[in-house]
């Protein structure tokens, strides 16, 4: 168990948190949240210091971690290396790596030592470790061809994926993950969610992805105003619980302020009167004893909106029968896409499918190999991607960059505008080379907003953005009057901004009929299909080798069963799979019940009078019931899918 007891920590002279007391039990998965600069990474450093991995000390209190626990930490930087990608990932399993290193060169080792090494290797299931590393790399988007590439050949984002893969390979009791989804696309994030769900150790992770937190953690450790509070439930449940607590805190604050005002007025009126002096002194002591309560402040520093486009026409972009690719090699073919002022598209697709390639063609950066591409005379694109962030003038300040495009706008208006993106005080006049990734992303968005585009093309805009900025961006995009084309791993953003989803797959662009949750199921099916094909390929390869070694010609099987034997075999299959079919029927019936209950709840929640103050307790009760039913719905759907897969596999074995 991890235990903090009255812990206080300062960094660079600033008190980050004090009197922190909480416990995290083995196997719990906890999301660490709080505004930037509140001490999330420092808390990680405190934990690592208990194992000598960090030098961060506490100013007061005690921190304890079980002595035998191993900690794995995902660092935020990856040094260059000539080591191959697969070896780098395998090095995350330190025990396996060391035993394998010794077994590779046994000179000077005694027979007993070699025997012991082989025994240890067998005990840790070392023969399957390379296959496990390959599975982790595949889940994070690496191809088999990339396994032998040196780490130096990968870009910064892909090196971070390698670092995550290395961390996941460790045999850790405690896993510390700092923004693990920052450089992942949606399919890799969905795979990581499944991996964390299966991990039996303790997980503490920092993330600004609400959907990811909802899917992976059962507790939230929140840092706010120097205090740490441990909440039970995922992120959505935390938001509800915290909102209720803040509402109660606000009421208590207002009541305290009224009491304080009454006491101060009494003291002011009667302090000088001898007959009332004793009572006045009593009120003074009462006032001094009164613990200060903080007012509930709107704690999101970001509040911006996209300006209405100055000109608009339809269509803004018209692409027909386009072949798109590089060096005369088409990655996508026959693409037809029309962008009108009402367009709100979310692009989905597996890693490497061609989403970014399509976007480059859409904004005119990549010429078509064939087909037509026409744009309106009024077209004004606001294009956000990693390259835009990286190409910011390193020496220029936010004020200078905005001034270059702002014409005769007053400095006061520019400062007010930058303040809505939380560039205030000295940060307005700080060179961008000193900014964090989140600050550069916010500045890039600010420059786009100022130019009043009528088409927003956003390629992973939430990388480096915290939850508050993501919420502000979501609200701003919902109010944007132009077209939106979005690629993002943030499911909340896609669900709240996009009206239509398009899938990039197998060289084609086609409309996706489901929602983001359905896309997750589609990805799962694609992985199963790929694994099955790989298994059949390996089996066929083994069969071919065996046939060759025996110098015999493989022949197709000949059907020798009679009609009666086939009937009997079918009956045996039905008998053997009866329990699975029963599970399917039960799950389908329960799913119908849950769906009916949710539909009834939604009708109740549609009653506008329910949101009046006097019915607050009834509303909260219904919302809790809805959350519970939605969680059950998700679990039953997963059980149903698993049972149907088992049935299919059982029937295919015959």
HELIX and SHEET records of a PDB file:
HELIX    1   1 UNK A   40  UNK A   49  1                                  10    
HELIX    2   2 UNK A   85  UNK A   90  1                                   6    
HELIX    3   3 UNK A   94  UNK A  104  1                                  11    
HELIX    4   4 UNK A  111  UNK A  123  1                                  13    
HELIX    5   5 UNK A  126  UNK A  128  5                                   3    
HELIX    6   6 UNK A  129  UNK A  139  1                                  11    
HELIX    7   7 UNK A  144  UNK A  146  5                                   3    
HELIX    8   8 UNK A  151  UNK A  153  5                                   3    
HELIX    9   9 UNK A  156  UNK A  168  1                                  13    
HELIX   10  10 UNK A  186  UNK A  198  1                                  13    
HELIX   11  11 UNK A  210  UNK A  216  1                                   7    
HELIX   12  12 UNK A  235  UNK A  270  1                                  36    
HELIX   13  13 UNK A  274  UNK A  276  5                                   3    
HELIX   14  14 UNK A  277  UNK A  289  1                                  13    
HELIX   15  15 UNK A  355  UNK A  362  1                                   8    
HELIX   16  16 UNK A  386  UNK A  390  1                                   5    
HELIX   17  17 UNK A  398  UNK A  406  1                                   9    
HELIX   18  18 UNK A  411  UNK A  419  1                                   9    
HELIX   19  19 UNK A  425  UNK A  429  5                                   5    
HELIX   20  20 UNK A  432  UNK A  434  5                                   3    
HELIX   21  21 UNK A  437  UNK A  450  1                                  14    
HELIX   22  22 UNK A  467  UNK A  478  1                                  12    
HELIX   23  23 UNK A  491  UNK A  497  1                                   7    
HELIX   24  24 UNK A  516  UNK A  549  1                                  34    
HELIX   25  25 UNK A  563  UNK A  576  1                                  14    
HELIX   26  26 UNK A  578  UNK A  605  1                                  28    
HELIX   27  27 UNK A  608  UNK A  611  5                                   4    
HELIX   28  28 UNK A  613  UNK A  615  5                                   3    
HELIX   29  29 UNK A  616  UNK A  652  1                                  37    
SHEET    1   A 3 UNK A  14  UNK A  24  0                                        
SHEET    2   A 3 UNK A   2  UNK A  11 -1                                        
SHEET    3   A 3 UNK A  60  UNK A  64 -1                                        
SHEET    1   B 6 UNK A  71  UNK A  73  0                                        
SHEET    2   B 6 UNK A 174  UNK A 178  1                                        
SHEET    3   B 6 UNK A 202  UNK A 206  1                                        
SHEET    4   B 6 UNK A  29  UNK A  34  1                                        
SHEET    5   B 6 UNK A 219  UNK A 224  1                                        
SHEET    6   B 6 UNK A 227  UNK A 232 -1                                        
SHEET    1   C 3 UNK A 329  UNK A 339  0                                        
SHEET    2   C 3 UNK A 317  UNK A 326 -1                                        
SHEET    3   C 3 UNK A 370  UNK A 375 -1                                        
SHEET    1   D 6 UNK A 381  UNK A 384  0                                        
SHEET    2   D 6 UNK A 455  UNK A 459  1                                        
SHEET    3   D 6 UNK A 483  UNK A 487  1                                        
SHEET    4   D 6 UNK A 344  UNK A 348  1                                        
SHEET    5   D 6 UNK A 500  UNK A 505  1                                        
SHEET    6   D 6 UNK A 508  UNK A 512 -1                                        
END                                                                             
